[in-house]
């Protein structure tokens, strides 16, 4: 049974979230609160497994409360953020402070659209309730544990991530040097407005320039390409070069952008010169694409269980014997950096 605390200044939202969660036999709502101060008190007293936390609240906002929760009694926190530009920036800040994931609500149509988040809410709450809290620790320094990679043998790095992904991506990608030439392409399960804010954040902390891909875009070396949420990012050859294009197909893919689509199309375009990386996330998105990648001779790494917020996606590819190495995000970034040094030696 997953024990959940619901915090929102809107009485309607509190009741709506409570009703949706309570309808699931595996979830118990142990309390509700109206602001950040109540979140702190109730989190300490009720000791829930998961907290759903609004961002904009009176007396104490959600970001302030989140920072204190992670410092005083670390708990898995699922932020509920407005689907606006300001809301997406606040969501990125929440993820940086330690929130496990974010659910977007459309504040303009909340009374009509709240039911649309039911499936996502239930899935994320149950997965987070079953996971262990990841405490951020310094990266391992054992260089011998890193897989041997020469970036001259790689033409593209394709990364897929979901719950816990933004923090993992920031750690990994900020360690990649400006001299790393293979293009990097990323599919992260998030709404389009949120992926745009994530790309802006990554562009601030990474040594490679970051591009938010919303339409047809040339695939360029020495760049990080982030797929716009809500659509699938495909890789395809164009003459001597390659490009990325966004599409709502396949319509059957559960997650948008799909990691399966990214890995499979990257492998089709670049075959054995593709490096795939599967990071933390709910479910098995990436498993089908990883099989296609390995069938074409590509290499695959996955995040290790100890550093994952949710060990769903990496577990799926690891248990199928598709993974060459399981590493924490910092070690993946250092392995990519080391490949540049090996090539220059």
CORTA-V101790 format. One line per field, one symbol per residue. phi: phi as a letter, one per 30 degrees, with the letter a starting at -180 (. if undefined). A space follows every 50 residues. Layout:
BEGIN
phi->???
END
This chain:
BEGIN
phi->.ccbccbadddddedddddddddcdcbbdclbbcaddddddddddchddb ccbdccbdibddddddededdcbebdccdccddbdddddddddddddkdd abcccdddbddccdddceddddddddddddccdccdbeddcdddddddbc ddcbcacccbabeideddddddddcdddddcddcbbccdadedddddddd ddddccdcdcccccadbddcdibcccdddjbccccbdbidcabcbcadcd ddddcbdddedddddddddbhdccccbcceldibejddddddeddcjdcb cbddddcddbcddddeddddiccdacbdedddddddddddddddd
END
